[in-house]
Amino acid sequence: MASNSCSGVPKWERKTRWFLCIFGLFLSFYALHVEISRERDPEYRAMCDLGDSVSCSKVFTSRWGRGFGLVQFFFAKDSVLNQPNSLLGIIFYTLQLALGQSVSSRAAFLLVLASWVSMAGSLYLAGVLAFILGDFCVVCVSTYVVNFLLLFTNLKRRTGLEAVKTKTG
């Protein structure tokens, strides 16, 4: 596998990160748009609402669409801490882009850690989607795939950086 000569970061990693994060941001902003539109107009029909059991707006406006459905157990439902999951996605993908600009081992560690947290959240929400809501959300499943691919990308980056560190020191 080719990597940048001195950094250890795979050559494909930068473009892949940009693509995944921009796509993740697009999905997150779209999800936020759908949720806000649906709150303003309960009759709003999103492009991702393809049927009764294939409805992203149903998922986004469910209790699990904010704070993973868990924050409301600790804070009021309308608390500033109970934000839409899409807003958390916007923060996550922005941080992935920003941290991805550094080739430090600390940044690589934080990228991997954040990716594992996002995977845990993705698995949890996929379970809620399948077993509690009984719905299929195209936007949600797309973000799960993006999160998995970012985890893979971040693991490859960290492995490459560690290999260079081992060779040089």
Disulfide bonds with the S-S distance in Angstrom:
Cys48-Cys56 1.47
Cys137-Cys140 2.44
